[in-house]
Amino acid sequence: MSALTRNKGGTTPTEIELISNRTRMTLVVATVALLLGPITGLPAQATTRKSAPTYQPVSGTLLTGPCFKPSTQFYDPLTGKFDCEGIAQFSGGWRGSSRFRARGIIDPLSNDAHGSIDDLLDVQSQDGAGKLRLVGQFTVNRMAGVIVIRSRIVSGDGDFKHAQGRITTTGFMPVPGGPITANYEGKWAHD
């Protein structure tokens, strides 16, 4: 009989093969259990996927006043940067009000504007009531007096928990800073 030599880890080649075979067998058994679990009724350790949300259309009108709160309203005529807050009234698929904050830049030559908007809606729909938070980007074509806001729903509460979706608002904005008369439309889902 020949003596088995041990490697640096203190195991012999035969012990390594045994460990390797046990590992392979464990992997095979785990794979079979995972695959046959749904057929045999045995619990599988895989994660379950949440079903995709069902999106529904929403549309209506909104009316805003001019940006307000002089303590937070800011406009720099040299750079065109602005930061202001305002309120809006919604009707149609969403009924209620919102408070928004708009930040951006007004081009000093064309008076066109672009920037970001953060909007907190307190609304009702046919499904219930709650708050929705929308964030997005806007552009204003001053010559045409048209504002376009593209927003996404980032959160909700009340009956609108886990809300998500995208909304486009297109409207008439005759002077810088509002008021705005607009139509909104999009698709949204919630729990």
HELIX and SHEET records of a PDB file:
HELIX    1   1 PRO A   13  THR A   40  1                                  28    
HELIX    2   2 GLY A  158  PHE A  160  5                                   3    
SHEET    1   A 9 PHE A  74  TYR A  75  0                                        
SHEET    2   A 9 LYS A  81  GLY A  92 -1                                        
SHEET    3   A 9 GLN A  56  THR A  64 -1                                        
SHEET    4   A 9 ILE A 180  ALA A 189 -1                                        
SHEET    5   A 9 GLN A 164  PHE A 172 -1                                        
SHEET    6   A 9 VAL A 146  GLY A 156 -1                                        
SHEET    7   A 9 GLY A 128  ASN A 141 -1                                        
SHEET    8   A 9 ALA A 113  SER A 125 -1                                        
SHEET    9   A 9 ARG A  95  ILE A 106 -1                                        
END                                                                             
